[in-house]
């Protein structure tokens, strides 16, 4: 991660001191799809090719990318674009995609210990130093595939998906962990990428849960230490359906 050391004044009780703090750098990037301007994204200045490739896939614009390159703050993606999708360019806000997310079809299952492991991995030293980034990690049965930190939670998902795409990794056999909330737009990114399981330290929304249910994603939130909450498709977490107890009725 690119950080700048900037001056500040820290006030702690009665003590006032001049300090130098590490601060995350942000940049503005233009993403082009087949030479057409697609989106203007605010992101951290690393993994630019992954950001471009992942953005195109996660927004449902293409199944795969054919090539990607970055020249300073311009990211160029070549892909066979899916038909029937309307796009509208929004400066600073990315690309608004009209249409329903893809259905996820995967037989992947994981156990509760893997949920806890992916939760541990989304802790990042960059966050501990700056408090200014989100983090996403992509896992397979072989362990950690890639970790990405960025000022935007959406960007972290784009970057790990982009890495998987550029490395030829089957995303249907992967599961994703994220520090950020999971509203409908975030869940849709994983659906369009074909990732069947999401683990988040944060909350979802009613629309996020509905999107996960409709697309076939297993959505896990509030994953912290030994606790997590499964909202949809619990059958992908081994042993959970058999072990679940119904709430007691108060008399």
Backbone bond lengths (Angstrom), bond angles and torsions (degrees), N, CA, C in turn:
res aa  C-N    CA-C-N  psi(-1)  N-CA   C-N-CA  omega(-1)  CA-C   N-CA-C  phi
1 X - - - 1.463 - - 1.519 109.73 -
2 X 1.332 116.03 142.53 1.456 121.75 178.88 1.523 108.89 -91.13
3 X 1.322 115.82 121.21 1.458 121.49 179.82 1.522 109.53 -124.84
4 X 1.314 115.71 148.03 1.458 122.38 173.49 1.523 108.51 -109.50
5 X 1.330 116.17 142.77 1.460 121.10 175.70 1.525 108.00 -95.04
6 X 1.325 116.13 113.79 1.460 121.15 -173.23 1.530 111.05 -122.36
7 X 1.346 116.19 147.28 1.467 119.93 -179.25 1.515 111.62 -75.45
8 X 1.327 115.56 149.77 1.463 121.96 178.07 1.524 108.33 -157.13
9 X 1.309 115.76 174.43 1.461 122.06 175.22 1.522 107.80 -122.58
10 X 1.313 116.21 123.78 1.461 120.79 179.71 1.525 109.58 -102.15
11 X 1.343 114.14 130.44 1.460 121.08 176.41 1.524 107.74 -112.67
12 X 1.323 116.38 119.08 1.460 122.09 179.98 1.528 108.15 -134.07
13 X 1.329 114.79 103.07 1.453 118.66 -173.75 1.519 110.03 65.26
14 X 1.312 116.31 -122.82 1.467 121.03 178.64 1.525 112.51 -94.04
15 X 1.332 116.11 -3.06 1.461 120.00 -176.38 1.522 110.96 -91.43
16 X 1.330 116.58 130.00 1.458 122.88 178.76 1.525 108.03 -126.59
17 X 1.357 116.60 117.16 1.461 119.84 -175.64 1.525 110.71 -134.94
18 X 1.335 115.24 150.36 1.451 120.94 171.97 1.523 109.16 -82.63
19 X 1.321 116.08 135.04 1.457 121.53 -178.24 1.527 109.90 -135.78
20 X 1.309 115.26 170.83 1.459 122.60 170.23 1.518 107.65 -122.86
21 X 1.328 116.21 125.37 1.456 121.65 -173.05 1.518 111.47 -116.03
22 X 1.370 117.86 141.92 1.462 119.91 170.76 1.526 110.20 -74.98
23 X 1.332 117.14 128.71 1.458 122.88 -178.40 1.531 108.76 -128.75
24 X 1.330 116.30 133.86 1.460 120.97 -179.34 1.528 110.43 -66.34
25 X 1.328 116.23 136.30 1.459 121.50 177.03 1.526 109.74 -87.31
26 X 1.323 116.91 142.56 1.459 121.23 173.84 1.516 109.72 -120.26
27 X 1.327 115.59 149.73 1.452 122.61 178.23 1.528 108.76 -133.33
28 X 1.314 115.67 161.57 1.463 122.22 176.50 1.530 108.15 -108.04
29 X 1.335 116.58 124.46 1.460 121.52 -177.15 1.529 110.91 -118.82
30 X 1.316 115.33 143.86 1.457 121.90 172.86 1.526 108.13 -105.10
31 X 1.340 116.18 124.76 1.457 121.72 179.08 1.525 108.83 -104.89
32 X 1.322 115.89 127.54 1.464 122.33 179.58 1.522 108.89 -112.89
33 X 1.316 116.36 137.47 1.460 121.94 173.16 1.516 108.18 -115.24
34 X 1.328 115.95 118.00 1.469 121.91 -178.41 1.530 110.87 51.41
35 X 1.349 114.55 46.05 1.477 123.71 176.44 1.525 113.67 71.15
36 X 1.325 118.50 7.18 1.456 121.68 177.43 1.529 108.91 -107.27
37 X 1.338 116.16 130.82 1.452 120.24 179.63 1.525 109.77 -61.24
38 X 1.316 115.26 125.57 1.454 121.34 -173.38 1.519 112.12 -111.22
39 X 1.334 118.12 -45.30 1.461 120.13 -173.36 1.510 110.41 -157.84
40 X 1.314 114.41 153.26 1.456 122.79 171.71 1.521 106.71 -115.44
41 X 1.332 116.61 114.77 1.455 121.62 -173.81 1.523 111.07 -115.75
42 X 1.324 116.02 140.09 1.455 122.29 169.47 1.518 106.99 -95.06
43 X 1.333 116.89 122.38 1.456 119.89 -173.79 1.519 110.15 -152.68
44 X 1.318 114.78 166.51 1.456 120.65 173.73 1.521 109.29 -76.84
45 X 1.342 117.32 144.60 1.475 120.74 -170.12 1.525 114.20 -82.69
46 X 1.324 117.55 62.88 1.458 121.41 170.03 1.522 107.80 -150.93
47 X 1.321 116.86 164.89 1.463 122.78 179.92 1.537 110.97 50.44
48 X 1.316 116.13 48.92 1.466 120.09 -176.21 1.524 111.85 -68.32
49 X 1.336 117.18 -42.61 1.466 119.40 178.77 1.524 110.48 -63.29
50 X 1.328 116.23 -40.99 1.465 120.20 178.26 1.526 110.65 -62.97
51 X 1.328 116.42 -39.71 1.467 120.34 178.32 1.520 110.84 -59.94
52 X 1.334 117.46 -46.40 1.459 120.68 -178.85 1.516 112.74 -65.41
53 X 1.336 116.08 -47.33 1.466 119.84 -179.36 1.524 110.98 -63.72
54 X 1.319 116.37 -45.10 1.447 120.14 -178.37 1.518 113.02 -67.12
55 X 1.335 116.69 -36.36 1.463 119.80 179.17 1.524 110.82 -61.43
56 X 1.311 117.11 -45.21 1.458 121.13 -178.42 1.537 110.61 -62.77
57 X 1.337 116.80 -41.59 1.459 120.48 -179.86 1.526 111.25 -72.06
58 X 1.332 116.49 -46.72 1.466 120.27 -175.05 1.520 113.25 -69.14
59 X 1.319 117.15 -24.18 1.460 119.63 176.06 1.524 112.02 -87.80
60 X 1.321 117.09 4.76 1.453 120.92 174.54 1.505 114.76 78.36
61 X 1.324 117.33 19.36 1.465 120.37 -176.49 1.522 113.22 -85.12
62 X 1.330 117.18 -24.27 1.462 120.80 -179.02 1.515 109.50 -156.46
63 X 1.332 116.10 152.57 1.456 121.21 175.80 1.520 110.88 -75.37
64 X 1.334 115.67 -40.23 1.458 122.06 -178.68 1.524 108.65 -143.84
65 X 1.322 116.05 161.57 1.457 120.38 174.79 1.520 109.05 -108.24
66 X 1.317 115.42 148.18 1.459 121.31 -179.70 1.521 112.39 -95.99
67 X 1.322 116.23 -22.53 1.453 119.82 178.58 1.509 110.11 -173.93
68 X 1.324 115.89 154.29 1.466 120.52 177.89 1.525 108.52 -151.08
69 X 1.321 115.75 140.97 1.457 121.02 176.78 1.515 108.75 -145.77
70 X 1.322 115.75 156.35 1.464 121.08 -179.65 1.519 109.07 -129.62
71 X 1.321 116.20 133.04 1.455 123.12 176.87 1.521 107.46 -127.78
72 X 1.322 115.34 100.52 1.460 121.74 -174.57 1.529 109.77 56.26
73 X 1.314 118.55 -111.94 1.460 120.43 -176.38 1.518 113.13 -103.55
74 X 1.316 117.67 15.44 1.459 123.00 174.74 1.525 109.23 -109.78
75 X 1.328 116.27 130.27 1.461 122.19 179.04 1.522 107.95 -118.59
76 X 1.331 116.32 122.19 1.465 122.06 -174.06 1.523 109.34 -110.85
77 X 1.338 116.73 121.96 1.462 122.24 -179.21 1.517 109.05 -118.39
78 X 1.327 115.63 134.55 1.463 121.98 173.99 1.522 107.93 -112.32
79 X 1.330 116.51 127.35 1.467 120.45 -178.90 1.512 109.50 -160.43
80 X 1.324 115.19 155.52 1.462 120.53 172.41 1.514 107.53 -81.24
81 X 1.315 116.34 104.95 1.457 121.32 -173.16 1.518 111.07 -72.37
82 X 1.332 116.09 139.38 1.455 120.95 176.12 1.523 110.14 -67.44
83 X 1.304 116.82 140.66 1.464 120.85 179.01 1.511 111.44 -81.20
84 X 1.318 115.89 160.83 1.450 121.26 174.15 1.505 115.48 78.25
85 X 1.340 117.07 14.78 1.452 120.74 179.89 1.514 108.54 -113.54
86 X 1.315 116.29 124.23 1.455 120.70 177.69 1.524 109.15 -90.54
87 X 1.343 116.67 139.54 1.445 121.07 -179.96 1.518 108.61 -124.89
88 X 1.305 114.38 144.80 1.449 118.28 174.06 1.524 108.40 -134.35
89 X 1.330 116.70 126.30 1.452 121.25 -177.12 1.511 110.09 -77.34
90 X 1.357 114.95 132.72 1.449 120.21 176.33 1.517 108.16 -129.08
91 X 1.327 116.36 119.08 1.450 120.67 179.67 1.512 110.02 -62.90
92 X 1.337 115.08 125.51 1.453 120.62 177.44 1.504 114.27 78.39
93 X 1.307 118.44 -13.60 1.458 120.07 -175.74 1.500 113.86 -114.45
94 X 1.317 117.95 5.19 1.449 119.80 177.78 1.515 111.80 83.89
95 X 1.305 114.20 -151.60 1.460 120.44 -173.13 1.509 109.96 -118.91
96 X 1.307 117.39 124.05 1.453 120.61 178.08 1.519 109.94 -84.15
97 X 1.320 116.81 120.52 1.454 121.25 -177.62 1.524 108.56 -104.94
98 X 1.312 115.98 125.50 1.458 121.05 178.12 1.515 108.94 -100.87
99 X 1.319 115.68 123.72 1.451 120.73 -177.68 1.512 109.65 140.96
100 X 1.323 116.96 165.06 1.457 120.84 -176.75 1.526 109.39 -86.64
101 X 1.337 117.05 148.38 1.461 119.71 177.49 1.528 111.42 -66.20
102 X 1.307 115.77 162.71 1.452 121.67 179.01 1.526 111.36 -70.05
103 X 1.323 116.17 154.36 1.454 122.30 170.87 1.530 109.44 -78.91
104 X 1.319 116.22 141.13 1.461 121.36 179.03 1.521 108.93 -103.62
105 X 1.322 116.21 122.02 1.461 122.19 178.94 1.522 107.79 -119.39
106 X 1.307 117.11 107.60 1.461 121.04 -177.74 1.519 109.13 -153.58
107 X 1.325 116.09 140.24 1.464 121.57 176.89 1.525 111.70 -93.13
108 X 1.323 117.71 8.36 1.460 121.66 -177.96 1.531 110.93 -59.20
109 X 1.321 115.88 137.34 1.456 121.31 170.24 1.524 108.22 -137.80
110 X 1.323 115.52 151.57 1.464 121.05 178.87 1.531 107.62 -134.65
111 X 1.331 116.00 167.87 1.454 119.68 -179.98 1.528 110.41 -106.47
112 X 1.326 117.64 166.01 1.461 119.71 -177.60 1.521 114.12 -57.24
113 X 1.325 118.04 -32.80 1.467 119.32 178.85 1.523 111.27 -65.78
114 X 1.339 117.56 -34.29 1.465 119.75 175.89 1.526 111.20 -67.38
115 X 1.332 116.75 -33.79 1.463 119.67 174.47 1.527 109.74 -61.77
116 X 1.324 116.17 -45.72 1.465 119.77 -179.35 1.530 111.27 -66.96
117 X 1.325 116.73 -34.43 1.465 119.35 -179.86 1.524 111.26 -67.63
118 X 1.326 116.54 -44.33 1.462 118.90 -179.83 1.531 110.30 -65.46
119 X 1.334 116.59 -30.97 1.458 120.20 176.88 1.519 110.87 -65.36
120 X 1.330 116.46 -41.12 1.470 119.80 177.93 1.517 111.67 -64.48
121 X 1.327 117.27 -34.99 1.468 121.17 -175.45 1.530 112.95 -71.95
122 X 1.344 117.95 -23.56 1.460 117.16 -177.83 1.528 112.52 -79.88
123 X 1.338 117.07 -3.28 1.460 118.95 167.46 1.516 107.87 -69.36
124 X 1.321 117.92 137.70 1.459 120.30 -178.93 1.523 110.94 -131.75
125 X 1.330 115.24 145.07 1.459 120.08 176.73 1.524 111.05 -64.74
126 X 1.333 115.69 -31.76 1.468 119.27 178.94 1.515 110.96 -63.10
127 X 1.342 116.87 -41.59 1.460 119.73 177.72 1.527 110.59 -64.49
128 X 1.338 116.97 -41.14 1.458 120.24 -179.72 1.531 110.93 -62.17
129 X 1.346 116.72 -34.63 1.455 120.42 -179.41 1.520 112.78 -78.09
130 X 1.343 116.80 -37.43 1.467 120.18 -168.84 1.523 114.39 -117.20
131 X 1.336 118.14 -27.85 1.457 120.99 -172.97 1.515 113.07 65.01
132 X 1.344 117.68 15.59 1.457 120.56 -170.30 1.508 116.10 -116.74
133 X 1.336 118.93 15.85 1.459 119.81 -176.93 1.524 111.19 -135.82
134 X 1.329 114.32 156.10 1.449 122.36 164.64 1.525 108.03 -99.48
135 X 1.314 116.21 167.72 1.459 120.41 179.82 1.517 109.54 -143.27
136 X 1.330 116.31 140.50 1.460 122.29 170.04 1.520 108.54 -127.39
137 X 1.319 115.91 147.95 1.458 122.06 175.93 1.520 108.69 -129.95
138 X 1.321 115.80 147.04 1.458 121.73 176.18 1.516 107.90 -116.40
139 X 1.336 116.29 129.42 1.455 123.42 -177.93 1.519 110.29 -120.07
140 X 1.327 115.64 152.59 1.458 122.68 165.12 1.521 106.70 -131.42
141 X 1.322 116.76 -177.73 1.470 119.27 178.42 1.517 111.84 -60.14
142 X 1.326 116.84 -23.44 1.462 120.68 179.04 1.521 112.90 -83.53
143 X 1.342 117.22 0.29 1.456 119.80 177.55 1.515 112.63 111.13
144 X 1.315 115.39 -158.14 1.456 122.30 -176.46 1.523 111.04 -65.12
145 X 1.328 116.37 126.51 1.463 122.32 176.76 1.519 110.28 -91.93
146 X 1.329 116.88 -49.54 1.465 120.61 -177.23 1.521 108.91 -162.89
147 X 1.332 116.08 150.85 1.457 123.10 175.04 1.519 107.91 -126.46
148 X 1.339 116.79 137.12 1.454 121.36 178.54 1.524 110.10 -134.54
149 X 1.321 115.49 134.22 1.457 121.93 174.80 1.529 108.56 -116.96
150 X 1.327 116.08 145.70 1.458 119.98 -177.78 1.529 107.95 -162.50
151 X 1.326 115.65 161.32 1.461 119.60 177.26 1.527 111.91 -67.85
152 X 1.319 117.74 -21.59 1.464 122.28 -179.21 1.511 111.30 -113.73
153 X 1.351 117.38 131.03 1.462 119.48 -179.92 1.523 111.30 -64.55
154 X 1.346 117.59 -34.17 1.457 120.23 177.41 1.534 110.68 -61.57
155 X 1.327 115.84 -41.00 1.461 119.53 -178.02 1.520 112.31 -63.69
156 X 1.335 117.33 -34.74 1.461 118.97 -178.67 1.524 110.86 -64.39
157 X 1.336 116.77 -37.54 1.464 120.15 177.27 1.526 109.83 -67.36
158 X 1.327 116.89 -45.83 1.470 120.18 178.00 1.527 110.62 -55.56
159 X 1.325 116.74 -43.01 1.467 120.12 -175.12 1.522 113.11 -68.53
160 X 1.345 118.29 -41.97 1.467 118.08 179.42 1.520 110.73 -70.41
161 X 1.341 117.24 -36.45 1.465 120.22 175.84 1.519 110.30 -65.61
162 X 1.330 116.94 -42.80 1.460 120.63 177.88 1.514 112.25 -60.99
163 X 1.318 117.10 -39.86 1.470 120.36 176.53 1.522 110.69 -60.86
164 X 1.336 116.58 -46.68 1.467 119.90 179.51 1.524 111.24 -60.42
165 X 1.330 116.52 -41.62 1.460 120.21 179.69 1.528 111.35 -63.74
166 X 1.311 116.93 -45.63 1.467 120.30 -177.01 1.521 112.40 -70.76
167 X 1.338 116.77 -22.84 1.470 120.83 178.77 1.523 112.70 -96.94
168 X 1.334 117.20 2.10 1.459 120.60 178.22 1.516 113.99 69.32
169 X 1.323 117.97 32.00 1.462 122.53 -178.31 1.535 109.34 -90.49
170 X 1.326 116.50 136.42 1.466 122.18 179.49 1.525 108.76 -72.87
171 X 1.325 117.18 108.39 1.465 120.71 -176.11 1.525 111.98 -71.47
172 X 1.332 117.64 -22.82 1.447 120.77 177.52 1.517 113.33 -67.19
173 X 1.347 116.62 -13.75 1.455 121.55 177.88 1.527 111.61 -105.75
174 X 1.327 115.83 15.70 1.463 121.38 -177.83 1.522 110.51 -117.90
175 X 1.304 115.47 159.19 1.464 121.40 171.27 1.512 108.53 -132.41
176 X 1.334 115.59 152.96 1.455 121.19 -169.12 1.521 110.87 -119.23
177 X 1.326 115.98 141.86 1.455 122.14 173.38 1.514 108.95 -118.59
178 X 1.333 116.30 143.48 1.465 120.48 -174.86 1.521 109.74 -146.47
179 X 1.331 115.85 144.40 1.456 120.24 175.87 1.521 112.18 -80.25
180 X 1.321 118.29 -19.25 1.455 122.01 -169.78 1.511 114.52 -89.67
181 X 1.354 115.30 164.13 1.458 121.63 174.28 1.521 110.63 -59.87
182 X 1.338 115.60 161.17 1.461 121.66 -176.46 1.527 110.92 -123.32
183 X 1.332 117.56 68.70 1.464 119.11 170.72 1.527 109.78 -72.93
184 X 1.314 116.84 -178.31 1.467 120.87 -174.20 1.523 112.44 -57.24
185 X 1.337 118.00 -41.17 1.454 120.21 -177.69 1.514 113.38 -63.71
186 X 1.335 117.04 -36.93 1.465 120.13 178.61 1.525 110.49 -70.71
187 X 1.323 117.47 -43.62 1.456 120.58 178.95 1.529 110.31 -62.89
188 X 1.328 116.91 -38.78 1.468 120.88 179.49 1.523 111.42 -62.05
189 X 1.315 118.08 -34.16 1.466 120.60 177.71 1.528 110.63 -60.02
190 X 1.325 116.79 -47.94 1.462 119.80 178.76 1.525 111.41 -65.03
191 X 1.334 116.83 -37.35 1.464 119.95 178.40 1.531 110.52 -62.60
192 X 1.310 117.08 -48.18 1.466 120.21 -179.85 1.526 111.94 -63.27
193 X 1.325 116.55 -27.41 1.466 120.49 177.59 1.520 112.22 -84.12
194 X 1.345 118.12 -7.76 1.452 121.40 179.21 1.514 114.37 78.63
195 X 1.323 117.94 21.30 1.465 122.10 -179.40 1.522 109.04 -90.04
196 X 1.331 119.23 122.46 1.466 120.52 -169.18 1.524 115.92 -86.53
197 X 1.331 118.90 -16.75 1.460 120.70 -174.94 1.526 109.74 -132.58
198 X 1.338 115.95 129.81 1.463 122.65 175.33 1.519 108.27 -117.43
199 X 1.329 115.47 131.55 1.462 122.04 174.08 1.518 107.77 -120.92
200 X 1.320 117.51 121.97 1.465 121.35 -178.30 1.517 111.03 -127.04
201 X 1.328 115.70 142.63 1.461 119.63 172.53 1.527 111.69 -73.50
202 X 1.322 116.14 -20.87 1.460 121.13 -172.48 1.536 110.82 -101.70
203 X 1.323 114.91 -168.58 1.462 121.82 -177.15 1.519 111.63 -89.97
204 X 1.322 115.65 171.00 1.451 122.70 168.46 1.528 107.49 -111.99
205 X 1.305 115.53 -171.27 1.458 122.43 172.15 1.522 107.31 -126.43
206 X 1.331 116.74 169.82 1.466 118.87 179.01 1.522 110.79 -60.57
207 X 1.337 116.93 -39.33 1.470 120.20 178.75 1.525 111.12 -68.78
208 X 1.322 117.26 -35.46 1.456 119.92 176.92 1.514 111.98 -64.21
209 X 1.330 116.59 -42.77 1.465 121.19 178.67 1.526 110.20 -65.91
210 X 1.319 117.24 -42.18 1.465 120.49 178.16 1.533 110.90 -62.40
211 X 1.323 117.19 -40.92 1.469 120.68 178.70 1.515 110.76 -63.71
212 X 1.332 117.31 -42.50 1.465 120.47 177.52 1.525 111.11 -61.47
213 X 1.327 116.75 -42.99 1.460 120.96 -180.00 1.526 111.15 -64.14
214 X 1.313 116.51 -43.84 1.463 120.71 -176.67 1.527 112.76 -71.08
215 X 1.321 118.01 -28.88 1.468 120.78 -177.46 1.524 113.26 -96.46
216 X 1.332 117.09 -6.86 1.465 119.81 177.63 1.508 114.88 88.13
217 X 1.321 117.58 22.29 1.462 122.02 -179.41 1.526 109.94 -93.02
218 X 1.322 115.76 142.67 1.456 121.79 169.25 1.526 107.54 -86.76
219 X 1.321 116.18 115.51 1.467 121.39 -176.17 1.528 109.71 -109.10
220 X 1.327 115.07 120.00 1.463 122.72 179.43 1.519 107.96 -119.45
221 X 1.322 117.24 127.54 1.467 121.67 178.81 1.529 110.25 -128.31
222 X 1.324 115.72 175.55 1.464 122.80 -178.66 1.533 111.26 52.02
223 X 1.336 116.79 38.43 1.452 120.71 -179.50 1.532 109.10 -84.14
224 X 1.320 115.31 105.47 1.458 121.67 -175.73 1.516 109.09 -145.46
225 X 1.328 115.41 123.00 1.458 122.14 -178.75 1.524 109.69 54.60
226 X 1.342 118.87 -114.25 1.463 120.78 -174.47 1.518 113.27 -99.06
227 X 1.336 117.20 6.87 1.461 120.86 -173.48 1.524 110.92 -117.25
228 X 1.332 117.16 142.64 1.461 121.31 168.13 1.527 108.88 -156.65
229 X 1.334 115.45 158.51 1.462 122.05 -177.64 1.524 109.12 -120.21
230 X 1.332 116.75 123.71 1.468 122.50 179.59 1.523 108.21 -98.18
231 X 1.325 116.93 122.72 1.461 120.69 -178.45 1.525 113.20 -98.20
232 X 1.325 117.28 -33.73 1.464 119.68 -175.00 1.524 110.66 -141.42
233 X 1.324 116.41 150.51 1.462 124.48 173.88 1.531 113.03 47.87
234 X 1.341 117.30 58.97 1.471 120.41 -177.88 1.522 113.77 -68.30
235 X 1.331 117.95 -12.65 1.458 120.40 -177.28 1.524 112.77 -62.75
236 X 1.335 117.52 -17.93 1.467 119.56 179.24 1.531 112.64 -79.74
237 X 1.324 118.28 -8.73 1.460 121.02 177.78 1.526 107.74 -103.40
238 X 1.308 116.55 112.55 1.458 122.87 -169.16 1.531 111.76 -59.49
239 X 1.326 115.84 131.42 1.452 122.82 174.48 1.515 115.26 83.33
240 X 1.317 118.28 -7.88 1.462 120.72 -173.22 1.526 111.93 -73.48
241 X 1.327 117.29 -47.05 1.468 119.99 -176.23 1.521 110.61 -61.70
242 X 1.340 117.86 -39.65 1.474 120.99 179.73 1.528 111.66 -68.66
243 X 1.333 116.12 -32.53 1.464 119.92 -172.79 1.522 113.78 -87.99
244 X 1.328 118.13 -11.73 1.452 119.92 -173.24 1.529 111.44 -66.80
245 X 1.334 115.67 140.00 1.461 122.08 178.43 1.519 108.39 -114.24
246 X 1.319 115.85 140.46 1.458 120.38 176.85 1.524 108.95 -76.98
247 X 1.337 117.06 147.83 1.471 119.36 179.05 1.527 111.31 -65.21
248 X 1.319 114.72 146.53 1.468 119.27 179.10 1.528 109.82 -74.64
249 X 1.314 114.67 144.36 1.455 119.25 175.47 1.523 109.16 -89.64
250 X 1.315 114.63 131.29 1.478 119.40 177.82 1.516 109.31 -81.68
251 X 1.305 116.89 135.89 1.456 121.95 178.99 1.522 109.43 -107.88
